[in-house]
Amino acid sequence: KIACLSLKSCLRSTITWRLFYRPINMERRDYNYYEANAATINMEKITSCEGNAKILHRLCADDPPRIIHLILGGETFSSNSFIFEGDDLGWLSYFIGKSECLLHLRINYLPGGEEGHAIVEGIARSKSIRYIKINNLSNDAFASIMRALGSLSQLEKLDIDDNSSVAPDGWSELGFLLESGVCKLKELFLCRNNYIGNEGLDVLSNGLRGIGSSLKVLRLQNNSIGNEGLLAVVEALQNCTGLEILDLSSNDFSSAAAGLGSLSDWLQNSPMNLKYLGFECCSITDEGLHALAEGAANHCEELGLDGNESITSTGLSYLSNSIRSDSCRVETLHLQGIPIGDDGLEVLARGLADSKSLWLLELDNSVDVSETSAGWLAFSRALCDTSSVNSTYLSNHTICDICIEDDEETIPRDI
């Protein structure tokens, strides 16, 4: 297999180190060896070229340009890349662990054998890494990384994306890591991970409780979560009182009215005011929107419902009642990808007429925007009812923008 390492400087100019290597029998050395020889090591002897030697040195440099972003594997091979077989990953591991400026680590590939163990040990010793992104690792590699992260009390953001090969025992290692409370994460992204589903969230639920109030952003997109998984998420979030962004998009909530209702209740019974709540492309039905609408409208500033094609005017009427309430906090509402006819526009207009918070509304480009459309006439009256001076005064003066999916020029002038 081939690996690639790309390193970027903290300056605007970018320093890149691409290392393509074939697995070799690396000599196993303990940490004391590297510590004893670090001051006198000849960089040229442990790297394949002068450029790599300089960049390895910059991992621990006191002066800029210093390396703050390191990518292991998975990069597109460019025409100016070369084959290197003389780079010592044991020394790379040592400098990863010693660096005081390396903040971001992205792991797209982890070699097997002693080379992989060396990298993991270096990560475990790091006192500087704040953000780790993991893509498409094997189950064993993923589990070993999770165990290494148990030493990184400074870690603030963990992004785990598209790890379809990770089995239940691998996700359990993540659960143990989060449950330990060592990492007080601010951001946790778990996206496009096939196994997670309902069973995986049950494994992770205790871990989410362990993060507690430090968690600000939780993204659980496209993880095959259904009603049971959503109920587990809500139960696990009881201690996450500092949450600002919750994104559950691209899961299947077509039969999750109970889970959506539980989330709504949690929002209303906790001191929670989200900046963003995302349910895009979740197959939410009218029943599900009915269960969700009140809690979501009263406790988030931006609500994403794009792509839920099963929602009809009945579901929109529940949402309309929520956004017209004086307790509504929604400022931005995304409804693209929902086929809204005149009846749907009319019920939305009733909510819009009394809304005191909504200033941006995004609609699907399938809506009828002709000036004779009953739906748009209802919108026009909500925004500026010219039947009397008092009606004009009482019209909506809050909303600033109505967007129709890159088709704003077709909106009638009176709207």
N, C-alpha and C positions, 0 to 999 in steps of 0.2 A: 504494500500500500504506500501511498504517497501522502506526505503532509506538507503544509505550507504555513509559514509564520509571517505575519505582517504586523509591523510595529509603526505607530504614528507618534510624532512628537507633539508636545504641548504647544508648539508654535503653530502659526498658520501654515507654514511649509510642512510637508509630510515626509517623514522618513519611513521607508519601507524595507523590511527584511523578509525576503521570500526564501524559505528553506524547504526544498524538496528532497526527501531522503528515503532510502530504503532501509527497513529494519536491519539492524546489525546486533551482534552480541556485545552489548555495552557492558563494560566492567563495572560491577557493583561496588560503590564506595559509600562509606557512611558520612554523615554530616560533618564530623570532626575533620575529616580529610579536606573537604572543601574549605572549611573555616581556617584551617592551618595554612593552606596554600593560596588563599584568595589574594593576599597582598602581593605575592610574587609571581602569580601565574602569567604566562605569556599568552595573550589572547589569540595571537596568530596560530598557536599550536593546538588550540581547542576549537577553532572555527575554520571554515573552508575558504574564507576570503577576507581581505582587509576591511571591507565594508561591514561584514557580519561582526568582526572583532570590535569595531568602533561602536556598533549599535548595542552589542552585549554589554560593553562598558557603560553605555549611557543608561542602562537600567538602574544603575546605582550612582550615577553622576550627581554631584552636588549642584552643578551649574547647567543651565539649558544649553542646547536642546535635550530635554529629558524624555524618556519614553513613558507615556501615561496610558497607552491603549495597545493591547497585545491580542492578536488573533491567532489561534492554533487551528490550522487546517481549514479546508473547504473553500478556499479562495479560487477564483478563476485564474488559470495559468496564463500569464501574458507572454507576448512574443520575446520579451527581453529577460525571461527567467532562465536560470541555469540549474543544472543538477549538482547538488552538494551532498557529499557523503562524509565530510570531515567535521561536521558540527556536533559537539558533545552536548547531548541533552541533559546530562547530569549537571554540567556547569550552568546551562540555561535554567534548570530547576533551582539551583542555588541562588542565582541572581534574582529570580522571581521572588523567592522567599526573603531576600535581603533588601529588595528595592523599597524605597520610601516614597516613590513618586508614581508607581504603577497603580492606577485607579480602576481601569476597566479591563476585564479579561473575558474574551469570547472563545468558547471551546466548541469547535465543529468536528474535531477528531482527536482521539487520544490513542497513541500507539500502545501496543501490548507489551508484555514482558517488563524488563528492567527499565526501559525508556518510559513507559507509562507510569510505573511506580515512582520514578524520579520526579516526573512532572507533578504528580499528586502530592508528593512530599513537599515540593516547593510551594504549591498553593496553600497547603496546610500551615506553613510557616509565615505566610504573608501577613504583615500588619498594615498594609496600605490599600489593598483591593477593596473597593466599595461596591462594584457592580460586576456581576457575572452573568453571562448569557450562554446557554447550553443548547446546542442543536444536534439532533439526530445521532445520539451516541448509542452504543450497545448497552445492554442491561448491566453488564459487569462494570463498564467504564462509568456509567451514570452512578451506580451505587458507590463506587470508590470516590468519585468527586463529592457526592453528598456527605460521605464520612469525613472527607478532608475539610469541608466547609464548617464542620463542628468546631473548628478552632478560630474561625473568623468572626469575632464579636463585632468587628467594625463594618461588616457587610450590610448594605442598605437596600440593594436592589438585586433580585434574583429573577431571571427571565429564562423560562424553560419552554422551548418551542419545538414542535414537530419531533418528539422523541417516541415514535411509534413502536420501537423495539424494546422499550422499557417494560418489564414484567411487574407483577404485584410486589415482589420483594424489593425491586428498585424503588417503586413509589413509597414503600414502607420506610426506606432509608430517608426519603425526603420528609415523611411524616415525623420520624424520630428527630431529625434535625430541627424542624420547626417547633416540635413539642418541647425540646430541650430549653428553649428560650435563650440560647446563646446568641442567635442572630435576631436582633430587634429590627426586622425588615421594615422599610418604609414603602417598598413597592414589590409586589409579587405577581409575576406574569406566568400563567400556565395555559398555553395556547396550542391547539392542534396536536393534542396528545391522546391517541386513540384509547388507551387503556383506561384513562381516568374514569370517565363515565360515572354511574351511580356508585359502583363498588369502590372505585378509586377515591371518590370524595369521602366515602365513609372511612377509608384509611387515613385520609389527610385531615379529617375534621378536628381531631385533637391537636394536630399541628397548627391549624389556623387559630385555635383558641390560645395556643402558646405565644403567638406573635403579639396579641393584645392591642393596646391603644396606639402603638407606634405605627401600625399599618395605615398608610394613606391611600394606596392604590392597589386594587385587586382586579386582575383581568383573568377571566376563565372562559375565553372564547374557543368555540369549536372543539369541545371535549366530550361530546356525546352525553351531555347531562340531560336528564329528564326530571320528572316530578320528585322522585325519591332523592336524587342528587341535589336538587334545589332545596329541598327540606333540610338536607344535611348541611348545605352551605349556610342557610339561615341560622341553624342551631350553632354552627361553628363561629358565626360572626358576633355572637352576643358580647364578647369582650372587645371587639374592634370598634370602639367608640370614636376613634379619630379618623375613620374612613371618609375619604373625599370622592373617590372614583370607584365605581363598581360596574364592571362590564361583563355581561353574561351572554353576549351576542353569539349567534350561530350555533346554539344548542336547540334541542327539540322540546319546546314547552307546549306542544299541541294538546297535551293531556295533563297540564301542570297547574290547573286552577288552584289546587290546594297549596302547592308550593309558592305560587305567585301571591296568594292571599296571606300566607305565612310571612313572606317578605314585606308585604304592605303593613301587616300588623307590627312587625319588628321596627320598621321605619317610624311608625306613629308612636310606638311605646318607648323609643330610645331617643337620646339627645342627638339625633342624626340629621345632618343637613348636607346631603351629597352635592358636589359640584356637577357630577355626571352620573347618570344611570343608563346603561345600555342594554337593550334587548333587540338588536337588529337581527333580522332573519331568524327568528326563533319559532315561527309557526304559531304565534299566539292567536287564540281565538277570541271571539266576543266575550265568552265566559271568563277567559283568562284576563282580558283587559278590565273587565268588571271587577275582578278580585284585586287587581294591581293598582287601578287608577288613583284612588284616593291617597294612599300612602305615598305613591310615586310623585303625584302632583304637589303634595304638601311638604315634601322633604328632599327635593332635588331642584337644581337650577337648570339643568339641561337633561332632556329625556329623549333617548333614541329609540324609535319604534320602526325605523325603516325596514322594508322588505317583509313585513308580516301580512301577506296577501289574504289571509283568511278573515281579517278584520273587516266588518261591514259597518253600515250606518248605525246599527244597534250598538256595537262596541264603541263607536265614536261618540255616541250620545252619553255613555258613561264617562268618557274622557272629557267631553264638553262640560258636563256638570261639575267635574273636578276643577277645570281650569277657570271656571267662572266664580269659584269660591274665593272669599276674601283671604283664606289661609293658603291659597295656591302660591308656590314659590317658583314655578317653572317660568324661565325666561326664554329658553330656546326649545322648540319642539320639532322633532324630525319625523315626518310622515311620508317620506318618499318610498315608492314601491308598494304603496297601499292603493288599490283601485277605488278612488273616492268619486262617486257620482254626485248628482245634484242633491240627493237626499242627504248624503254624507256632508257635503259642503254646508247645507242649511243647518244641520245640527252643530257643526263646528262654529258657524257664524253666531249661533246663540250663546255659545261659551265665550267667543271672542268679544262679543258686545259688552260683557260685564267683566272681562279679565283686567286685572290691575297689575299683572306681572309680565305677561307674555310680550316680548318685543321682536322675536324672530320665529317665523313659521315656514317650514319647508314642506312642500307638497309634491306629489308625483306629477309627471308631465302628461299623464292621461286625463287630467281633469279638464272639464269643458270651460274654457276661458273666454268664450264669446260673450259679448255684452248683453245678449238676450238670455244667457244661461240663468236659470232660477237660483242656482248655487251662488254664482258671482253677484247676482243682484242682492242676495242675502248678505254677502260679505260687504257690499257697498253700503248697505243700510247700517251694518254694524260699525263701520268705520266713520261714516258721516251720514247720519239720518237727517235729510233736509226737509222733513215734513213740518218742522217747526224750529224756532230758534232754540227752545229748550231741548228738543230732541238732538239737535246738533251739539249742544253743550254736553249732553249726557252720552254722546257716542264715544267709541274707543279712541283715546289719545295716547295710548301706551305703545302699541305695536309700531315698529319702525320698518320692518322688512318682511315681505312675503315672497319666498323663492319657489320657482317651479323648475327645478332640475335643469339649469342652463338654458332656460327658455323665458327669461324675464321680459323680453320685448313683447311677448304675446299677452301679458297681463293688461286688462283694460285700463285706460288712463284714469278713470274715476277711482279704481282700486289703488 
